């Protein structure tokens, strides 16, 4: 049971991190302001660092990880591109990123509760990822 919950939690963290990095990469070249760009670059680097840790733990469990849900990824891409086409401002980008971070916090918190038997390393990593998402959402408010 513990190994299953551990692997399941790590898979969800892996998918969430990939979704976050993809979302940042989708908007970063459209950002006009240096402060927002630097915040997004820092956030992407922190996601990539956590992603390396997740993949290391998944490798120990002999698991290949998980990609984001294709439907969720497609919906995110459509929403991002439609909203930016209508208003190509940094405020729009910050709003989109805030929404994404809030969804990340919500879903990762749900998975943390759904897999209570996950080992402490994996739970700690998920909690760090939740904190990163929450902190990033707060950082985005300066651009709204």
C-alpha positions in Angstrom: 0.0 0.0 0.0 2.7 2.5 0.9 4.7 1.9 -2.3 1.5 2.3 -4.4 0.6 5.6 -2.6 4.2 6.8 -2.9 4.3 6.1 -6.6 0.9 7.6 -7.3 1.7 10.8 -5.4 5.0 11.1 -7.2 3.3 10.6 -10.6 0.9 13.4 -9.9 3.7 15.7 -8.8 5.6 14.8 -12.0 2.5 15.6 -14.2 1.9 18.8 -12.3 5.5 20.0 -12.6 5.5 19.2 -16.4 2.2 21.1 -16.7 3.7 24.1 -14.9 6.9 24.2 -16.9 5.0 23.8 -20.2 2.7 26.7 -19.1 5.6 29.0 -18.3 7.2 28.1 -21.6 4.0 28.9 -23.4 3.9 32.5 -22.1 7.4 33.6 -21.3 8.2 35.0 -24.8 5.1 37.1 -24.6 6.0 38.8 -21.4 7.0 42.5 -21.7 8.1 43.4 -18.1 11.4 42.4 -16.7 10.0 41.7 -13.2 7.3 39.2 -14.4 9.9 37.6 -16.8 12.3 37.1 -13.9 9.6 35.7 -11.6 8.6 33.2 -14.3 12.2 32.2 -15.0 12.8 31.6 -11.3 9.6 29.7 -10.9 10.5 27.5 -13.9 13.9 26.8 -12.5 12.4 25.8 -9.1 9.9 23.5 -10.9 12.7 21.9 -12.9 14.7 21.3 -9.7 11.7 19.7 -8.0 11.1 17.7 -11.2 14.6 16.3 -11.0 13.9 15.2 -7.4 10.6 13.6 -8.4 12.2 11.7 -11.3 15.0 10.5 -9.1 12.5 9.1 -6.6 10.4 7.6 -9.4 13.6 6.0 -10.8 14.2 4.4 -7.4 10.6 3.0 -7.6 11.3 1.9 -11.2 8.5 4.0 -12.5 8.5 6.2 -15.6 6.4 9.0 -14.2 3.3 10.6 -15.7 2.6 13.2 -18.3 -0.1 15.8 -17.9 -3.6 14.8 -18.9 -3.8 15.6 -22.7 -7.3 17.1 -22.3 -6.2 19.4 -19.5 -3.1 20.4 -21.4 -5.1 21.1 -24.5 -7.7 23.2 -22.6 -4.9 25.1 -20.9 -3.3 25.8 -24.2 -6.6 27.0 -25.8 -7.4 29.2 -22.8 -4.0 30.7 -22.8 -3.8 31.5 -26.5 -7.4 32.9 -26.7 -6.9 35.2 -23.7 -3.5 36.4 -24.9 -4.9 37.0 -28.4 -7.7 39.2 -26.9 -5.3 41.0 -24.5 -1.6 40.6 -24.9 -0.7 42.3 -21.6 1.4 41.2 -18.7 -1.7 41.4 -16.5 -3.4 38.7 -18.6 -0.3 36.5 -18.4 -0.1 37.0 -14.6 -3.8 36.2 -14.3 -3.5 33.0 -16.3 -0.5 31.9 -14.3 -2.3 32.7 -11.0 -5.2 30.5 -12.2 -2.8 27.7 -13.1 -1.0 27.9 -9.7 -4.3 27.9 -7.8 -5.4 24.8 -9.7 -2.0 23.2 -9.0 -2.4 23.9 -5.2 -5.9 22.5 -5.3 -5.1 19.3 -7.2 -1.8 18.5 -5.4 -3.5 19.0 -2.0 -6.2 16.6 -3.1 -3.6 14.0 -4.1 -1.7 14.5 -0.9 -4.9 13.7 1.0 -5.8 10.9 -1.4 -2.5 9.0 -0.9 -1.9 9.1 2.9 0.4 6.1 2.9 3.0 7.8 0.6 6.4 7.9 2.2 7.7 11.0 4.0 10.1 12.0 1.2 7.3 12.0 -1.4 4.9 13.8 0.9 7.5 16.4 1.7 8.2 17.0 -2.0 4.5 17.4 -2.7 4.2 19.9 0.1 7.2 21.8 -1.3 5.6 21.8 -4.7 2.3 23.1 -3.2 4.2 25.9 -1.4 6.0 26.8 -4.7 2.7 27.1 -6.5 1.1 29.1 -3.7 4.1 31.5 -3.5 4.1 31.9 -7.3 0.4 32.8 -7.2 1.2 35.5 -4.6 4.1 36.8 -6.7 1.8 37.1 -9.7 -0.5 39.4 -7.8 2.0 42.2 -8.1 1.3 42.2 -11.9 -2.5 42.2 -11.7 
